[in-house]
């Protein structure tokens, strides 16, 4: 069971590298599900496999203890495996309990709750890449789960903070992604929320929360759906502090200024269940060109991020319109949006465009050892219309033929 889950997760992480796979496999053999692709490497991964009740891997995580005065939270973070332990099914479970033994002292006196907070400080830092965690969050007024990063050395807020996912219990359908830095910290942080459709609650199922972090840009997604991108232009002249190493943090807070305290409707214990955490870095982390016919590049027409913008062949020029990143879910992205088969089409001649990431099969891509880029839903290849190498030639889906107008190299 554990071995098969580990393989599945390794393959999931490997999807973030498929577009830069070298053509070492036999022609026509699929490499999307291979663990080759060394140019984009999983530099940190924890799948939390181990016996039930075991503590987290101390080579990857350290456990913080104490309270949090700054946010006036109500929990005391404990050591060991009291509030953070493996469940024997490949998950880390962070548990918040209502209890107030006298030896747990908070800023206001005796704490009313215990919980856990883990970080990778001194063990692992990242600078750029695809950073993700698959988790099921708790529910209830006063709950405050988070997956986030702090800049090193820590001198908050000047050293920076990247909140990949935060949820407050009074918003069961919404999570938030935020950056904090000098002059834009606390309630002045810059970010946005993402809400599930039809009133679904995040606590009902596992979801994948991620950022794609490159020099001078951070892009947030939930389950592969991009919902915001931030660059220095968003700071109004304030300092961008995100081009340096950051470490990872997982925690479950209780109460505080933002979520408010638990009330009679909040059932305890509550749990943050983490399936995996990974960081993938390499050439695609900061974006890479995709080169095809006549050595020209896959390009977003006019560098326009609007939905429906044509994706075309054009002279390679190194602009953001030609910098493509690959998500762990198989999406291919530029300018914060996804490479998309228009209207979910599967027929020969379906135009390829840029569109909001939505998790559909129209936005899933794999690569073969023969350097075809295939949309599995259509079982067709990314194709240069009419085999023309002229600038501005539209890209489309077409039955895979092995022609030069369907061959692509990334980087």
HUVEN-V246544 format. One record per helix or strand. SS is the DSSP state (H for helix, E for strand). FROM is the first residue (numbers start at 1). TO is the last residue. If there is no record, write none. Layout:
ss->SS from->FROM to->TO
ss->SS from->FROM to->TO
This chain:
ss->H from->2 to->20
ss->E from->30 to->30
ss->E from->40 to->46
ss->E from->62 to->64
ss->E from->66 to->66
ss->E from->75 to->77
ss->E from->84 to->86
ss->E from->92 to->98
ss->E from->105 to->106
ss->E from->109 to->110
ss->E from->113 to->115
ss->E from->117 to->119
ss->E from->126 to->126
ss->E from->129 to->136
ss->E from->143 to->151
ss->E from->161 to->166
ss->E from->174 to->181
ss->E from->184 to->184
ss->H from->186 to->188
ss->E from->190 to->195
ss->H from->197 to->199
ss->H from->202 to->204
ss->E from->207 to->214
ss->E from->217 to->222
ss->E from->225 to->230
ss->H from->232 to->235
ss->E from->246 to->254
ss->E from->270 to->282
ss->E from->288 to->288
ss->E from->290 to->291
ss->H from->293 to->295
ss->E from->297 to->300
ss->H from->301 to->303
ss->E from->310 to->314
ss->H from->320 to->322
ss->E from->324 to->326
ss->E from->332 to->334
ss->E from->337 to->341
ss->H from->342 to->344
ss->E from->351 to->355
ss->H from->361 to->363
ss->E from->366 to->368
ss->E from->373 to->375
ss->E from->380 to->384
ss->H from->385 to->387
ss->E from->393 to->398
ss->H from->404 to->406
ss->E from->409 to->410
